[in-house]
Amino acid sequence: MNKNQLLKLIIDHSETKLIRLLEEKKDKFDFEIKQLKVGDIVVSEDVAIERKTGSDYISSIIDGRLFPQLMKMLDTYPNTILILESLNELVFETTGMNLSSIYGSLAYIAYKMGVAVIPTRDIEDTLIVIERIAYREQIEDIKPVMSRRAPKGMSIEDRRAFALEGLIDTGPKKAQSLIVKFGTPYEVFEGIKNTEITYTKTGNPKGIEGPLKDIPGFGWKYVKKNKELLIG
């Protein structure tokens, strides 16, 4: 790998241990921390990874989280990978789930759902796996890293809101507020462009006038950032 070419990752803010490890390896990785809707690590536009420790894997089966999580990932990214970390003897001894159920779930995930399952001994091994996947995707195949892909079954209204989440400081609630007010992303963009920042006599920004004025939660900082995004 070119020494100057860093591997790019988007990582969920909840992955605190992995983030700390990545902080020590800034000579290899350029990573962005976000609240991801699906997956724990996004490696490219096609690949997302769910990382689970052995104990978390078993608890996610018991509380019903596991399969919906993986189904959402499969509906969003063409290649979904489950890294299963530290599923060892200690986990087997302390869990109340029998081995046939544990391995049965893994067989179903790999065979029926088509999710690649990669076991690792610990978090250091997990990072090695992530690095190799990122290298193949970004260096060998030259695919960009994207945290946002529209799920296949999304309605037109949801797709419009999803598109607006690409604006700066725009989460699902703000995107929905904009759709309710303007109807389409195009009209939202026009509304942002036609909203003006107002200033005090001393030249400091104080508010906004125009289409976004009456929508709660949208101030001059939001308008300034997104005007720069949309029109430079």
Secondary structure, DSSP 8 states (H G I E B T S, - for coil): --TT--EEEEEETT-HHHHHHHHTTTTTEEEEEE--SS-SEE-SSSEEEEEEEHHHHHHHHHTT-HHHHHHHHHHH-SEEEEEEE---HHHHHH-SS-HHHHHHHHHIIIIIS--EEEEESSHHHHHHHHHHHHIIIIIIS-----S----TT--HHHHHHHHHTTSTT--HHHHHHHHHHHSSHHHHHHHHHT-EEEE-TTS-EEEEESTTTTSTT--HHHHHHHHHHHH-
